[in-house]
Amino acid sequence: MANKPSGNINNRQFRDDDDVLKLRAIFIRYIRHWPLFLASFVIAMAAAFIYYKYAKPVYQITATVVIQDSDNKPTDEKSSLVVFQELDNANAPKVVENEIEILKSYKLVKDVVDNLQLWTNYQLKDGLINNYDLYGITPVKFNLYNSPGPISSKKLEIQILDTNTYLLLNEDRAVNKHHFGDTVTNNTGYWRIIATNNVKQYIGKTIQITLKDTESTILSYQNSLNVEVKEKPGTVVDLSVNDQNVKRGEDFINYLIYF
């Protein structure tokens, strides 16, 4: 009985052994760098955790209003927005177009920003990475009475001692004690810090008050504001604005409508 040829089997075994040697060589080559791989993995996971925990989401706040033609109403009853009354088809596009221009106008946005003092931001100091936004629940309110010029970006830090007093932590690390309501004078101008009804909850806490450039704040909200007709032709208008704080965005939209 003739023996079967074994050439193919030997060649296959040779290739298998060669593949094993190649894999072993690759493994040995890279295993020497395992500390670098481990460090990279740890850094990537830490960065993902920090981003997930501290990244500030941006919310879109929307509202829908119905435009009315106020020419047919008495003066004391006229309102530019939010009256459920249809316009005649001929006047509707023009009236709606005018109202959209008013809503997006610099003057109206400025009035809302100034009324809500959106150029002032209050945050609870919470470590080095993130501070907690206190809009709507702030324990203090900053009132600027006189400024030598346009409001520019500036940060103030105060530590609340009790319901009557606070420490002003200056940039030069000097500490001054003040009563709430005291008039303070510095390069920002004449201003006061007033305690709100929430002050008791923040005794011993450090509050960061950030003053933003008013012009930049107005332009930022004006650019973020989106006003468009829901259906053309029509009198229903959708308004939306993006903000990191939902309450602040809601207040901006509401004041814009009813101002």
C-alpha positions as CSV (number, residue, x, y, z in Angstrom):
1,M,0.0,0.0,0.0
2,A,1.5,3.3,-1.1
3,N,2.1,6.1,1.5
4,K,0.2,9.4,1.0
5,P,2.3,12.4,0.2
6,S,3.0,14.6,3.3
7,G,4.3,17.7,1.6
8,N,1.1,19.8,2.0
9,I,0.8,18.9,5.7
10,N,4.4,19.9,6.4
11,N,3.9,23.2,4.5
12,R,0.8,24.0,6.5
13,Q,2.5,23.3,9.8
14,F,5.4,25.5,8.7
15,R,3.0,28.4,8.0
16,D,1.2,27.9,11.3
17,D,4.5,28.0,13.2
18,D,5.5,31.1,11.3
19,D,2.3,32.9,12.1
20,V,2.7,32.0,15.8
21,L,6.2,33.4,15.8
22,K,5.1,36.6,14.2
23,L,2.3,37.1,16.7
24,R,4.7,36.4,19.5
25,A,7.2,38.9,18.1
26,I,4.4,41.6,17.9
27,F,3.2,40.8,21.4
28,I,6.8,41.1,22.8
29,R,7.4,44.3,20.9
30,Y,4.3,46.0,22.3
31,I,4.2,44.5,25.8
32,R,7.2,46.5,26.7
33,H,5.1,49.6,26.3
34,W,2.2,48.4,28.5
35,P,2.7,51.2,31.1
36,L,2.1,53.8,28.3
37,F,-1.0,52.0,27.1
38,L,-2.4,51.8,30.7
39,A,-1.7,55.4,31.3
40,S,-3.4,56.4,28.1
41,F,-6.4,54.4,29.0
42,V,-6.7,55.9,32.5
43,I,-6.3,59.4,31.1
44,A,-8.9,58.8,28.4
45,M,-11.4,57.4,31.0
46,A,-10.7,60.3,33.4
47,A,-11.2,62.9,30.7
48,A,-14.5,61.2,29.7
49,F,-15.7,61.2,33.3
50,I,-14.7,64.9,33.8
51,Y,-16.5,65.9,30.6
52,Y,-19.6,64.0,31.5
53,K,-19.7,65.4,35.0
54,Y,-18.7,69.0,34.4
55,A,-19.6,69.8,30.8
56,K,-22.4,72.4,30.8
57,P,-25.3,71.4,28.5
58,V,-27.0,74.1,26.4
59,Y,-30.8,74.1,26.4
60,Q,-33.1,75.5,23.8
61,I,-36.0,77.4,25.2
62,T,-39.0,78.0,22.9
63,A,-42.3,79.9,22.9
64,T,-45.1,80.4,20.5
65,V,-47.0,83.6,20.1
66,V,-49.8,84.9,18.0
67,I,-49.4,88.4,16.5
68,Q,-52.4,90.7,16.4
69,D,-53.1,93.9,14.4
70,S,-53.5,96.5,17.2
71,D,-55.0,99.2,14.9
72,N,-58.5,98.2,15.6
73,K,-58.2,98.1,19.4
74,P,-58.4,101.0,21.9
75,T,-55.0,102.5,22.9
76,D,-55.1,101.1,26.4
77,E,-55.9,97.6,25.1
78,K,-53.3,97.5,22.4
79,S,-50.6,94.8,22.7
80,S,-47.9,93.8,20.2
81,L,-48.1,90.1,21.0
82,V,-50.1,87.3,22.5
83,V,-53.7,88.0,21.5
84,F,-55.6,85.3,19.9
85,Q,-57.1,87.2,17.0
86,E,-56.6,86.6,13.3
87,L,-55.3,89.3,10.9
88,D,-56.8,89.8,7.5
89,N,-54.7,88.1,4.9
90,A,-53.6,91.3,3.2
91,N,-52.1,92.8,6.4
92,A,-50.9,89.7,8.1
93,P,-47.5,89.3,6.4
94,K,-46.5,93.0,6.9
95,V,-47.6,93.1,10.6
96,V,-45.8,89.8,11.4
97,E,-42.7,91.0,9.6
98,N,-42.7,94.2,11.7
99,E,-43.2,92.4,14.9
100,I,-40.3,90.0,14.1
101,E,-38.0,93.0,13.5
102,I,-39.1,94.5,16.9
103,L,-38.5,91.2,18.7
104,K,-35.0,91.0,17.3
105,S,-34.2,94.6,17.7
106,Y,-31.2,95.8,19.7
107,K,-33.3,98.1,21.8
108,L,-35.7,95.5,23.0
109,V,-33.0,92.9,23.7
110,K,-31.0,95.6,25.6
111,D,-34.1,96.5,27.7
112,V,-34.6,92.8,28.6
113,V,-30.9,92.2,29.4
114,D,-30.7,95.4,31.6
115,N,-34.0,94.6,33.4
116,L,-32.9,91.1,34.3
117,Q,-29.3,92.1,34.8
118,L,-28.1,89.3,32.6
119,W,-24.7,90.9,32.5
120,T,-24.3,89.7,36.1
121,N,-23.8,86.0,36.9
122,Y,-23.8,84.4,40.4
123,Q,-22.1,81.1,41.0
124,L,-21.4,79.0,44.1
125,K,-17.7,78.2,44.2
126,D,-17.4,74.4,44.1
127,G,-13.8,73.3,43.6
128,L,-11.4,74.1,40.8
129,I,-13.3,72.6,37.9
130,N,-16.9,73.7,38.1
131,N,-19.1,76.3,39.8
132,Y,-22.8,76.0,40.4
133,D,-25.0,78.5,38.6
134,L,-27.2,80.4,41.1
135,Y,-29.5,82.2,38.7
136,G,-32.9,82.6,40.3
137,I,-31.7,81.2,43.7
138,T,-28.8,83.5,44.4
139,P,-28.3,84.6,48.0
140,V,-27.1,88.1,47.0
141,K,-27.8,90.7,44.4
142,F,-25.2,93.0,42.9
143,N,-26.5,96.6,42.3
144,L,-24.3,98.9,40.3
145,Y,-25.2,102.6,40.9
146,N,-22.4,104.4,39.1
147,S,-19.7,103.2,36.8
148,P,-16.7,105.3,35.4
149,G,-17.3,103.7,32.0
150,P,-19.0,100.8,30.2
151,I,-19.2,97.6,32.3
152,S,-16.3,95.4,31.5
153,S,-15.6,91.7,32.4
154,K,-14.7,91.4,36.1
155,K,-15.1,88.9,38.9
156,L,-15.8,89.5,42.5
157,E,-15.7,86.8,45.3
158,I,-17.5,87.2,48.6
159,Q,-17.8,84.8,51.5
160,I,-21.0,85.1,53.4
161,L,-20.4,85.3,57.1
162,D,-24.0,85.6,58.3
163,T,-27.3,87.2,57.2
164,N,-25.8,90.7,57.8
165,T,-22.1,90.6,56.8
166,Y,-19.8,89.2,54.2
167,L,-16.1,89.2,53.3
168,L,-15.0,90.8,50.0
169,L,-12.1,88.7,48.7
170,N,-10.1,91.1,46.5
171,E,-7.8,90.2,43.6
172,D,-4.7,91.2,45.6
173,R,-5.8,88.7,48.3
174,A,-6.8,91.5,50.7
175,V,-10.0,90.8,52.7
176,N,-12.5,93.5,53.6
177,K,-15.5,93.0,55.8
178,H,-18.8,94.7,54.8
179,H,-22.4,94.7,55.8
180,F,-25.0,93.9,53.2
181,G,-26.2,97.2,51.7
182,D,-22.9,99.0,52.3
183,T,-21.8,101.2,49.4
184,V,-18.4,100.0,48.1
185,T,-16.2,102.1,45.8
186,N,-13.5,100.6,43.6
187,N,-12.5,100.7,39.9
188,T,-15.8,99.1,39.0
189,G,-17.7,102.1,40.4
190,Y,-20.2,102.6,43.2
191,W,-22.1,99.4,44.1
192,R,-23.8,97.5,46.8
193,I,-24.4,93.8,47.5
194,I,-27.9,93.1,48.9
195,A,-28.9,89.9,50.7
196,T,-31.8,88.0,49.3
197,N,-34.2,85.6,51.1
198,N,-31.9,82.7,50.3
199,V,-28.9,84.1,52.2
200,K,-29.3,81.8,55.2
201,Q,-28.7,78.7,53.0
202,Y,-25.3,80.0,52.0
203,I,-23.7,81.1,55.2
204,G,-20.0,80.1,55.1
205,K,-20.1,79.7,51.3
206,T,-18.1,81.6,48.7
207,I,-20.0,83.2,45.9
208,Q,-18.4,84.3,42.7
209,I,-20.1,87.3,41.0
210,T,-19.1,87.7,37.4
211,L,-19.7,91.0,35.6
212,K,-19.8,90.6,31.8
213,D,-19.4,93.3,29.2
214,T,-22.9,94.6,28.6
215,E,-22.5,95.1,24.9
216,S,-21.2,91.6,24.4
217,T,-24.1,90.2,26.5
218,I,-26.7,92.0,24.5
219,L,-25.2,90.9,21.1
220,S,-24.9,87.4,22.4
221,Y,-28.6,87.1,23.2
222,Q,-29.5,89.0,20.0
223,N,-27.5,86.4,18.0
224,S,-28.9,83.5,19.9
225,L,-32.5,84.6,19.5
226,N,-34.3,82.9,16.7
227,V,-37.7,84.3,15.5
228,E,-39.6,82.8,12.6
229,V,-43.1,82.4,11.3
230,K,-44.5,78.9,12.0
231,E,-46.5,78.8,8.7
232,K,-46.5,81.2,5.8
233,P,-48.6,83.2,5.5
234,G,-49.6,83.2,9.1
235,T,-49.6,85.1,12.4
236,V,-48.1,82.4,14.6
237,V,-44.5,83.1,15.5
238,D,-42.0,80.7,17.1
239,L,-39.3,82.2,19.4
240,S,-36.3,80.3,20.7
241,V,-33.1,81.0,22.5
242,N,-30.2,78.9,23.7
243,D,-29.0,79.1,27.3
244,Q,-27.1,77.0,29.8
245,N,-29.7,77.8,32.4
246,V,-33.3,77.0,31.6
247,K,-34.8,79.5,34.1
248,R,-32.7,82.3,32.7
249,G,-33.7,81.4,29.1
250,E,-37.4,81.3,30.1
251,D,-37.2,84.7,31.8
252,F,-35.5,86.2,28.7
253,I,-38.2,84.9,26.4
254,N,-41.1,85.9,28.7
255,Y,-39.8,89.4,29.2
256,L,-39.1,89.7,25.5
257,I,-42.8,88.9,24.8
258,Y,-44.4,91.0,27.5
259,F,-41.9,93.9,27.9
